[in-house]
Amino acid sequence: MVLIPKKRNGGERLMFVDISIAGQKRSALVDTGASDLFISKKATGKLGLSIKKSNRKI
């Protein structure tokens, strides 16, 4: 795994890592303070993933 600082939309340098989800290569933002992981509804559609409702609170 290689962490590569990148500038997004002219902003500050953020850390992204190359990942594989459902056999597809993507880039993910590294957030060392996060307690949970999130993916957008749009991204799940592009990856062919389904969304399952959870009773768990965030």
C-alpha positions, 0 to 999 in steps of 0.5 A, a space after each residue: 500500500 502506498 499513500 500519495 498526497 494529492 491536491 483535489 480541486 486546488 485545495 490542500 494536500 490530502 492522503 489517498 490510497 489505491 483500493 479495490 472494491 468489487 474487483 474495481 480499482 478506486 482511490 479512497 481518502 484516508 481519514 485517520 480520525 474516522 470511526 466509520 467508513 462511508 461510500 456514496 449512493 452514487 458510488 455503490 451504483 457504479 460499483 454494482 453494490 446494493 445498500 442494506 438498511 441498518 438499525 445501527 446508529 452513527 
